[in-house]
């Protein structure tokens, strides 16, 4: 059985079964990445385009390394140095890129839904590498891979997601994925940054309810996984938090309040971190932090996505 | 699919593997520097069985690795269904070793070609040999087996099925007509 999808646009449209397949495939690629020769010939002759309309180091580099490890040719296009500057529409840009025989287009765009828009217009596969404040599926998959690796399972774990939920596509993707996989997700953050009705975004498909905590204590107590989100200063239109110092005091993770969580709880952060704001340096660099494991797993997970989209033919 | 005939049963498979194990030891003058690599899925169990027989004869363990050739297939881009990857495990050093690749059926030779590529990624073995339970002919590449359990003449319209206790609950080799 393969993945019968042309695109990976969001976690919402993936089933628990498909998520499991992606994570298991990623396990195999982790083995490849542990070899002396970290390259396999699987996607020889395929072309993977990284089309980034927003800044990124981690995600773009990770996708590029993943494609290169699979022997695909990769090209990076950043919007600031492309014809987008001359007023070309998104639709025209991607159709021109497809006309150059590209097989997979990885897109990051500030507008929510942009990857869905182009996926409908292209025969090539599209992977969403983050669209506005909607979703960032590959990040959620690598987070789930890291949790599975460190905890041996996802089901039944308490995962606290803390911070700027409103602007976070990482939170949205993780909420979808983790509830599908049976984790108990608890959200916490300033009231202004928790969208009303967020607990309803996971519909009938989810196996576990989504909960919004009233305090840091409630969010952290007995947590198996603590996922801190970056306070997205660039997306704050009006002032939604009083000050960075106050945010840090009430919503930041530090060596004191971490003791509320389980003794073996792991600390995650999708990066880039604002050290001393949402997470203290002590915690970020501490023994329970798996932040760099997340980055490491990112390559294996993205290899799995590329293989499942571009390797072999689909059943249907 | 119509069953055309039984080629081997439990005893037949066991006898063939005992002979193959002896031939491996004879050709390599013992089990020193020897390692087996089974091709997923059938080849893995056969490699483990051969290793078991060798250790009984020689009173020393022979390492067994597993190779998943999916990532090295030459047909990923031309119309096959997408195979699920199950992972490669090579728990020993390849450099300077005598590697015996083990598979259930040798047919076109394309799987073995992919397995050789996969094995070479782990180092530089002194030599690579090939052991198969069934050689059914119809090679598409210049590849031959060093050790063969049984040669079976087949037509391309037939399929050779190797069932093993470890994965199918029964030991048997049958030939069926593909309808």
HADDOCK unambig.tbl for C-alpha pairs under 7 A between the chains (distance, minus, plus):
assign (segid A and resid 1 and name CA) (segid B and resid 82 and name CA) 6.88 0.50 0.50
assign (segid A and resid 1 and name CA) (segid B and resid 83 and name CA) 6.75 0.50 0.50
assign (segid A and resid 1 and name CA) (segid B and resid 84 and name CA) 6.44 0.50 0.50
assign (segid A and resid 2 and name CA) (segid B and resid 82 and name CA) 5.31 0.50 0.50
assign (segid A and resid 2 and name CA) (segid B and resid 83 and name CA) 6.57 0.50 0.50
assign (segid A and resid 2 and name CA) (segid B and resid 84 and name CA) 6.46 0.50 0.50
assign (segid A and resid 25 and name CA) (segid B and resid 85 and name CA) 6.03 0.50 0.50
assign (segid A and resid 28 and name CA) (segid B and resid 85 and name CA) 6.63 0.50 0.50
assign (segid A and resid 28 and name CA) (segid B and resid 86 and name CA) 6.33 0.50 0.50
assign (segid A and resid 28 and name CA) (segid B and resid 87 and name CA) 4.67 0.50 0.50
assign (segid A and resid 37 and name CA) (segid B and resid 121 and name CA) 6.18 0.50 0.50
assign (segid A and resid 40 and name CA) (segid B and resid 71 and name CA) 6.41 0.50 0.50
assign (segid A and resid 41 and name CA) (segid B and resid 71 and name CA) 6.67 0.50 0.50
assign (segid A and resid 41 and name CA) (segid B and resid 72 and name CA) 6.03 0.50 0.50
assign (segid A and resid 42 and name CA) (segid B and resid 71 and name CA) 4.90 0.50 0.50
assign (segid A and resid 42 and name CA) (segid B and resid 72 and name CA) 5.89 0.50 0.50
assign (segid A and resid 311 and name CA) (segid B and resid 76 and name CA) 5.79 0.50 0.50
assign (segid A and resid 311 and name CA) (segid B and resid 77 and name CA) 6.65 0.50 0.50
assign (segid A and resid 311 and name CA) (segid B and resid 82 and name CA) 6.80 0.50 0.50
assign (segid A and resid 312 and name CA) (segid B and resid 76 and name CA) 4.15 0.50 0.50
assign (segid A and resid 312 and name CA) (segid B and resid 77 and name CA) 5.27 0.50 0.50
assign (segid A and resid 312 and name CA) (segid B and resid 79 and name CA) 6.85 0.50 0.50
assign (segid A and resid 312 and name CA) (segid B and resid 80 and name CA) 6.08 0.50 0.50
assign (segid A and resid 312 and name CA) (segid B and resid 81 and name CA) 5.97 0.50 0.50
assign (segid A and resid 312 and name CA) (segid B and resid 82 and name CA) 4.53 0.50 0.50
assign (segid A and resid 313 and name CA) (segid B and resid 79 and name CA) 5.58 0.50 0.50
assign (segid A and resid 313 and name CA) (segid B and resid 80 and name CA) 5.81 0.50 0.50
assign (segid A and resid 313 and name CA) (segid B and resid 81 and name CA) 5.03 0.50 0.50
assign (segid A and resid 313 and name CA) (segid B and resid 82 and name CA) 5.35 0.50 0.50
assign (segid A and resid 314 and name CA) (segid B and resid 81 and name CA) 5.84 0.50 0.50
assign (segid A and resid 314 and name CA) (segid B and resid 82 and name CA) 6.00 0.50 0.50
assign (segid A and resid 315 and name CA) (segid B and resid 81 and name CA) 5.72 0.50 0.50
